């Protein structure tokens, strides 16, 4: 078993409970770890024998473009879409961070980590 990891993908998106967040938008970071069997690709050197992370990125980008109130919601949509598209992925850990959240205090980000 192997882990394929894509870290700190940057998106500008419109997620949040406040109406302003859904209109103005903000920056997000998304990282994903996918557990899968890469033994065939290790021998064949063929991208068709593994998880193509450019296609995973495209799925994440699509889901990030759909506005949600909660990071938990967009995260579960991402996990579901990836598992639907890539049957060989056994387990996913996904982290979504909202940069500079509007919570009345200075902080770098808030994050949600989901598994599926």
Secondary structure as GFF3:
##gff-version 3
##sequence-region A 1 116
A	DSSP	beta_strand	2	13	.	.	.	ID=ss1
A	DSSP	alpha_helix	19	24	.	.	.	ID=ss2
A	DSSP	beta_strand	26	36	.	.	.	ID=ss3
A	DSSP	alpha_helix	39	44	.	.	.	ID=ss4
A	DSSP	three_ten_helix	47	49	.	.	.	ID=ss5
A	DSSP	alpha_helix	53	64	.	.	.	ID=ss6
A	DSSP	alpha_helix	71	85	.	.	.	ID=ss7
A	DSSP	beta_strand	89	99	.	.	.	ID=ss8
A	DSSP	beta_strand	109	115	.	.	.	ID=ss9
###
